Amino acid sequence: MMRPALQQKVLPGLIAIATVVLAPYSSRAEKPILTDEFERFLVTRATEVGEPLGTAELIFPNSKKITWSLVPPVPGGDRRRYLREGQLDATEIVSIDAVSGEIRLKATPATNPGHYYAEIRATNEDGFMEAVLIIIALPETPRAENALDMFTQRIETPGLTFWATESVDKEKVEYAAGIATALLMKDQAGSGIITEHVKRRKAVMTIFKTFEERNTAVEFYMHRRSLGIRSQDLEDEEIIPDYLRLGGPEGLRRDASVEEITHLIHRGGIMSAYPELQKRIEKAAYAAVDRGFYRPQDGLPYEDYPDEYLAYGLDIFYGAHRRHDFEGTLLTPENLESLDPELHEILSFLFPTRAEFFRAMGWEDDF
């Protein structure tokens, strides 16, 4: 009897570490760059000991000799705080080839179903960097017909669709849907072309309770491509409804709703609706990086700079970064036009003003 093909074990589209070619490598000191997200692999009861699960890779090329290793999980030891108390140790069931980065099953998981964690470490002469490894043990491969079962809450807006798991706060789902409606308000009052494109692309915001719930949602991510949708995730713990309304006050965790919804509108609608404008966004993003106005996070692929830059700018446009500054000038909505006139012009074309946005959200008293 033929065993299932290997790609059924390695989840399609789930490998967060991708190879992106940038400028030619220089001889300066440079650590190997890994994603700040995670690598995620599926093991079922049909997976045999010794079977390869996949290969870890760098984000950017690095010509220096790389040594790969696995490190047992230390709660809070990763930047994203995916590693927490009580997690199973992936180093007990998988190994990694020090030269190639290939990951193999070395022992049958004792807990099935179960989630096993470790850190993948890439080391060269300049130092090391790490990414989280998640091994998901299930009795069998999830079926496509069950891919959406986890999303028990669903809201349709004029442009985007919102799917949330049962454990997500209903009011937070409604808040996020309200953000999306407000962001597309200007487009819908005009040509409606962005809204048309996001609907055509079946843009869906998936909301999970925690990063743990998202990171291990194999039944959805394994079959996402076959569903023909474009999705972006958001977590209940990232949705802070008071943050933007109060102008990003100190001591309150940042609300990620505008950023993540903007990513979905950008990739699902703006890029295809306005290709020439997209070129302007790209040019403006790289110029902002060159002059230090926008500082991408470590390991962010070059091709993602424009997407993150647009969302960063919109947060400034709506007053979320007013306590930060650039060369002594505060990042306020009022100052954005002088700080980055091209970005201000792009945002003003695409989105409602701060006053219009606040009015649509029912925040007139807080403007």
Residue pairs with C-beta under 8 A, 6 or more apart in sequence:
3 46
3 48
4 46
4 141
6 51
6 52
8 42
8 141
9 41
9 42
9 43
9 44
9 47
9 51
9 53
9 54
10 41
10 42
10 53
10 54
11 40
11 41
11 42
11 218
11 221
11 222
12 222
12 225
13 221
13 224
13 225
14 40
14 41
14 218
14 221
14 222
15 39
15 40
15 54
15 57
16 35
16 37
16 38
16 39
16 40
16 131
17 34
17 35
17 37
17 39
17 56
17 57
17 58
17 59
17 131
18 35
18 57
18 59
18 301
19 57
19 58
19 59
19 60
19 61
20 59
20 60
20 301
20 302
20 303
21 61
22 60
22 61
22 302
25 61
25 62
25 63
29 126
30 62
30 64
30 126
31 124
31 126
31 127
31 128
31 129
32 58
32 62
32 64
32 66
32 122
32 123
32 124
32 128
32 129
33 58
33 59
33 60
33 62
33 129
33 298
33 299
34 56
34 58
34 59
34 120
34 122
34 129
34 130
34 131
34 299
35 59
35 131
35 299
36 79
36 80
36 131
36 297
36 298
36 299
37 80
37 131
37 132
38 80
38 82
38 131
38 132
38 133
38 134
38 215
39 54
39 56
39 103
39 120
39 131
39 132
39 133
39 134
40 134
40 136
40 215
40 216
40 218
40 221
41 53
41 54
41 94
41 103
41 133
41 134
41 135
41 136
42 136
42 138
42 141
42 218
42 222
43 53
43 93
43 105
43 109
43 135
43 136
43 137
43 138
44 137
44 138
44 139
44 140
44 141
45 112
45 139
45 140
46 140
47 53
47 105
48 105
49 105
49 106
49 107
49 108
50 104
50 105
50 106
51 104
51 105
52 102
52 103
52 104
53 94
53 103
53 104
53 105
53 135
54 102
54 103
55 100
55 101
55 102
55 103
56 68
56 96
56 101
56 103
56 120
56 122
56 131
56 133
57 101
58 66
58 122
59 299
59 301
62 124
64 124
64 125
64 126
65 124
65 125
66 101
66 122
66 123
66 124
67 98
67 99
67 122
67 123
67 124
68 96
68 97
68 98
68 99
68 100
68 101
68 120
68 121
68 122
68 123
69 96
69 98
69 120
69 121
69 123
70 90
70 91
70 94
70 95
70 96
70 118
70 119
70 120
70 121
70 133
71 91
71 118
71 119
71 120
71 121
71 130
72 89
72 91
72 118
72 119
73 83
73 87
73 89
73 90
73 117
73 118
73 119
74 83
74 119
75 83
75 84
75 85
75 87
76 83
76 84
77 83
77 119
78 119
78 130
78 132
80 132
80 211
81 211
82 117
82 132
82 134
82 211
82 212
82 215
83 117
83 119
83 132
84 212
87 115
87 116
87 117
88 111
88 114
88 115
88 116
88 117
89 116
89 117
89 118
90 116
90 117
90 118
90 133
90 134
90 135
91 118
92 107
92 116
93 105
93 106
93 107
93 108
93 109
93 116
93 135
93 137
94 103
94 104
94 105
94 106
94 116
94 118
94 133
94 135
95 103
95 104
95 106
96 102
96 103
96 104
96 120
97 103
97 104
101 120
101 122
103 133
109 116
109 135
109 137
111 137
112 137
112 138
112 139
113 136
113 137
113 138
113 139
114 136
114 137
115 134
115 135
115 136
115 137
115 212
115 216
116 134
116 135
116 136
116 137
117 132
117 133
117 134
117 135
118 132
118 133
118 135
119 130
119 131
119 132
119 133
120 130
120 131
120 132
120 133
121 128
121 129
121 130
122 128
122 129
122 130
129 299
134 215
134 216
136 216
136 218
138 218
141 222
142 218
142 219
142 222
142 223
143 219
144 223
144 226
146 219
147 219
147 220
147 222
147 223
147 224
147 226
147 227
148 163
148 220
148 227
149 219
150 165
150 166
150 217
150 219
150 220
151 163
151 164
151 165
151 206
151 220
152 164
152 165
152 166
153 162
153 163
153 164
153 165
153 166
153 168
153 170
153 173
153 207
154 161
154 162
154 163
154 164
155 161
155 162
155 173
155 174
155 177
156 162
157 177
157 180
157 181
157 184
158 181
158 184
158 188
158 195
159 180
159 181
159 184
159 187
159 188
159 194
159 195
159 198
159 199
159 203
159 265
159 269
160 177
160 180
160 184
160 198
160 203
160 204
160 205
160 261
160 264
160 265
160 268
161 202
161 203
161 204
161 205
162 173
162 176
162 177
162 180
162 204
162 205
162 207
163 204
163 205
163 206
163 207
164 173
164 206
164 207
164 208
164 236
165 207
165 208
165 209
165 213
167 209
167 213
167 236
168 207
168 208
168 209
168 236
169 236
169 239
171 241
172 207
172 236
172 239
172 241
173 207
175 239
175 241
175 257
176 205
176 207
176 234
176 239
176 257
176 261
178 360
178 361
179 257
179 258
179 261
179 361
180 205
180 261
180 265
181 360
182 352
182 357
182 360
182 361
183 258
183 261
183 262
183 265
183 351
183 352
183 357
184 194
184 195
184 198
184 265
185 352
185 356
185 357
185 360
186 350
186 351
186 352
186 356
187 193
187 194
187 195
187 350
188 195
193 269
193 273
193 274
194 265
194 269
194 270
194 273
194 274
194 350
195 269
196 269
196 273
197 268
197 269
197 270
197 272
197 273
198 264
198 265
198 268
198 269
201 229
201 230
201 268
201 269
201 272
202 227
202 228
202 229
202 230
203 229
203 230
203 231
203 232
203 264
203 265
203 268
203 269
204 229
204 230
204 231
204 232
205 231
205 232
205 233
205 234
205 260
205 261
205 264
206 214
206 220
206 231
206 232
206 233
206 234
207 233
207 234
207 235
207 236
207 239
208 214
208 217
208 233
208 234
208 235
208 236
209 235
209 236
209 237
210 235
210 236
210 237
211 235
211 237
213 235
214 233
214 235
224 231
230 264
230 267
230 268
231 264
232 260
232 261
232 263
232 264
232 267
233 260
234 256
234 257
234 260
234 261
235 256
238 255
238 256
238 257
238 260
239 255
239 256
239 257
240 252
240 253
240 254
240 255
240 257
241 255
242 252
242 255
243 249
243 252
243 253
243 254
243 255
243 320
244 255
244 257
244 258
244 318
244 319
244 320
245 358
245 361
245 363
245 366
246 252
246 366
247 319
247 320
247 322
247 366
248 254
248 319
248 320
248 321
248 322
248 323
250 323
254 320
255 320
258 311
258 314
258 315
258 318
258 320
259 311
259 312
259 314
259 315
260 311
262 310
262 311
262 314
263 307
263 311
266 307
266 310
266 311
267 307
270 277
270 278
270 281
270 310
270 350
271 278
277 346
277 349
277 350
278 306
280 342
280 346
281 306
281 309
281 310
281 346
282 305
282 306
284 306
284 309
284 340
284 342
284 343
284 346
285 294
285 305
285 306
285 309
285 310
286 305
286 306
287 342
288 294
288 309
288 340
288 343
289 295
289 296
289 305
289 309
292 326
293 326
293 339
293 340
294 305
294 309
294 312
296 304
296 305
296 308
297 308
300 308
309 343
310 346
310 347
313 336
313 340
313 343
313 344
313 346
313 347
314 347
314 351
315 321
316 331
316 332
316 333
316 336
317 333
317 336
317 344
317 347
317 351
317 354
318 333
318 354
318 357
319 332
319 333
319 354
321 331
322 330
322 331
322 332
322 333
323 330
324 330
324 331
325 331
326 339
329 335
329 338
329 339
331 339
333 354
336 343
336 344
336 347
337 344
351 357
352 360
354 367
355 367
358 364
358 366
358 367
359 367
